[in-house]
Every structure is written in structure tokens, then in C-alpha cells.
Amino acid sequence: MLVNDVIDRLRRTTDTIIGEADLRERLAAGQPLRIKYGVDCTAPDLHLGHAVNLWMMRQLQDLGHQVVFLLGDLTTQVGDPTGRSETRPVLTPAEISANAAAFLEQVALVLRTDPAVFEVRRNSEWYDAMPVAELLGLFGQVTQAQLMSRDMFRARVEAGREIAVHELVYPVLQGYDSFAIRSDLTIVGSDQLFNEQLGRHFQQRLGMPPQAVITSTITPGIDGRAKQSKSLNNYIALTDTPRDKFGKLMSIPDQLVGAYAHVYTELPLDTVSALTAAATSGGLHARDAKLQLAAAVVTRYHGANAARAERTAFHQTFSTRQPPPDIPTVTLPTPPSTVLDLLLALHPTATRSHLRRLIHQGAVTVNNQKIHNPTTPTPADDILLVRSGPRTWHHVHQAVSS
């Protein structure tokens, strides 16, 4: 593929390219790029926003370039201060190891993991063996003014909040990683640009060509406000089921349809324009645009058959008000005494407050009867049809005393 074609394809989901001339030169040379993908081993919950970067890397993998998946097991113990107003808690080695394994499992939903185009590294490989004198030498190549130019640090100082020394050196450590793995390119969110520009700084100071840095397009979460976040519950996780992905996309504000179609799908740009116009007009046109968007996203992750099945299930559930055809069955050995207890058995990871809120919102039905009180007794039937929220259904078999 020609260099211009590669760059143009990446631009669809790119905000800025730092060092574009360097990137073009390396692509023209015909040698495989080493693409840095660094993560801290905090609890992974990758969503469609993260996947924008992953899909750009996947496009390059398909052209023979190599992703170096860098697990920041050492820097995780330091704690990335990005986006934080307070110091992060330090994780244990066991927690870091478990999170690293989960990260690998999730990125494999998009990236190819065959060794020809995927390499796994850990930054403890070089930091554990680095003498203190050498580490101090790295610190000596970055000034206090450079670090304090970061808006996040300035904001904490202005707010009177403390900044620990280890947080100040975190960008230095992340920047040196780029030198250690011989990175040619990294694709990151704009919040990581400062750290990755330090990577360019170290590579140049240490006699290596500087990596190019691509920052990717960021879109709002499904509520149309802040970017996707687990804490705000406004995200679509990579590990969500096809049904959850489809249903969440059908719930987004009309004005997000065009942006989501542009960034989260590979639909032709003229189709994206048509969906944007349809969503803007509202009503059934907007609904149909969302159906096409949701089908495109589910197809990308789960295949065309899954997308067709979810479109059919959505139509049956929301247009004809009928349950979907493939409701999962759960067997409960002990009948729950209240509907809240029933929901807790069906959703063991959900909080009581969240489930109570669903009930008070009228989003829970049992045998087609809407429930408004969490203490409502569970019907004494052998089989229950339970709906908890707009997209979640269960057939419940419970052992009932005779």
C-alpha cells in the first residue's frame, strides 16, 4: 500500500500526528514499524473509545507492522497521575499480574496476537536491572519546568493539592520506555501526548530516530457528555455481549450517530454522511440510522450473523413488545424471598442501590407484571420471566416447595 494511502486511512480516526515526516520516511523505507502500545496494569475495562487506537494498530498489523504491547508492570507501581487530582493507590504484584492477563485477553478481541506482528514486553525488564546512577542520569535530562508545564500538574498546584515525587517522574519513565523498545510509532489518546513527547525527547537525546505520535479522535460517552468511563457508566465495553452493544448504541442521543459511525465503524464515508443527516432529522429516520450504526458495530466485533440476530431481537422486543427469542435460563436452588433478592441472584456483580433504582424506575417486570417495590415477594411459580432493564431478560427456574 502506498504511503499516502496508509496515512489517509489512519486519518479517519486521527486528531494529530506529531512527526508525520518521520512516519512517512519510515513507511517509505518498507521496513516493519515497531508500534508502541503501552498500558498500566490497572484494572482493565477497555471500551469502544480505547478500541479506536487498537483498530488503527490492527490496520498496520495487516500490512506487516508489529505492535509491541508494553505492560507497565513497574510503572503501575508508581501510578500514572494523568487525569487524577489525587495520588493513585499502589497495586500489589499479584493484582498487577492478574490485570496484565486480563489486558492481554481484551486486546486480543481486536489485535492479531501471532508473534510475527505482536510482541509482549514488560518495563520491569529494564528498570529492575537499571543502576541508580543511570536512573538519575535519565532524570537529569528532563527539567522541572518541562514537567510542571503539564496542565494536570499545574491544576493540582493551583488547587493546593500535593504532588508526590514519584508522580513527577512517571512521565520520565514512560518516555524512556519508547527508547527501550525502539518504538517507531505510538497511537494514544490526547491525554498521553505529553508523556509520549518525552519519548521523542529521550530517543533524540540518546541517538535514536524519534517515534511518531498519533493522537486519536475522542468521542463522548453514550450519554452525549463526558468521554466514556466506567465510573460514569456511559461506555460500551469490548467485552459487552452483542445484545448489550446493540442496545447501548440504540440508546445514544441522535446527535452522536454521525460521530460514532465515523469513528467506530468502517462504513463508507458517504454512508456516514447519510446516517448523520437521517439522525439529524429525528423520528423514525433517526431510529433507522441507529439500527444501521448498531449493526455495523456488532458486525465489526461479532460478525454479520450476530448483527442480524440482534437487529431481529431488538425489533421483536421494542417494536412488538415481545421478549427476545433467546432468553437465557437460570436455575435457582433456593427461591428468593423478594424481587430485590431475585435480581441480586441474577446480577451478582450489581450493587443493591443500582437494582433498587431499576425497580423504582419501573424497569423491572416479573411474569409481565411491573414491579415498583424492592420488597415485593417473589411469585411462587416454578418458572419466572424476569426483565431487568431495557435489554436484559431471564427465564428463572426456582425450586418451589410443594
Secondary structure as GFF3:
##gff-version 3
##sequence-region A 1 402
A	DSSP	alpha_helix	3	11	.	.	.	ID=ss1
A	DSSP	beta_strand	14	18	.	.	.	ID=ss2
A	DSSP	alpha_helix	20	29	.	.	.	ID=ss3
A	DSSP	beta_strand	34	40	.	.	.	ID=ss4
A	DSSP	alpha_helix	48	61	.	.	.	ID=ss5
A	DSSP	beta_strand	66	72	.	.	.	ID=ss6
A	DSSP	alpha_helix	73	78	.	.	.	ID=ss7
A	DSSP	alpha_helix	93	107	.	.	.	ID=ss8
A	DSSP	beta_strand	118	122	.	.	.	ID=ss9
A	DSSP	alpha_helix	124	127	.	.	.	ID=ss10
A	DSSP	alpha_helix	132	139	.	.	.	ID=ss11
A	DSSP	alpha_helix	144	148	.	.	.	ID=ss12
A	DSSP	alpha_helix	151	158	.	.	.	ID=ss13
A	DSSP	alpha_helix	165	180	.	.	.	ID=ss14
A	DSSP	beta_strand	185	188	.	.	.	ID=ss15
A	DSSP	three_ten_helix	190	192	.	.	.	ID=ss16
A	DSSP	alpha_helix	193	205	.	.	.	ID=ss17
A	DSSP	beta_strand	212	216	.	.	.	ID=ss18
A	DSSP	alpha_helix	242	250	.	.	.	ID=ss19
A	DSSP	three_ten_helix	254	256	.	.	.	ID=ss20
A	DSSP	alpha_helix	257	264	.	.	.	ID=ss21
A	DSSP	alpha_helix	269	281	.	.	.	ID=ss22
A	DSSP	alpha_helix	283	302	.	.	.	ID=ss23
A	DSSP	alpha_helix	304	314	.	.	.	ID=ss24
A	DSSP	pi_helix	315	319	.	.	.	ID=ss25
A	DSSP	beta_strand	329	332	.	.	.	ID=ss26
A	DSSP	alpha_helix	339	346	.	.	.	ID=ss27
A	DSSP	alpha_helix	352	360	.	.	.	ID=ss28
A	DSSP	beta_strand	364	366	.	.	.	ID=ss29
A	DSSP	beta_strand	369	370	.	.	.	ID=ss30
A	DSSP	beta_strand	383	388	.	.	.	ID=ss31
A	DSSP	beta_strand	393	398	.	.	.	ID=ss32
###
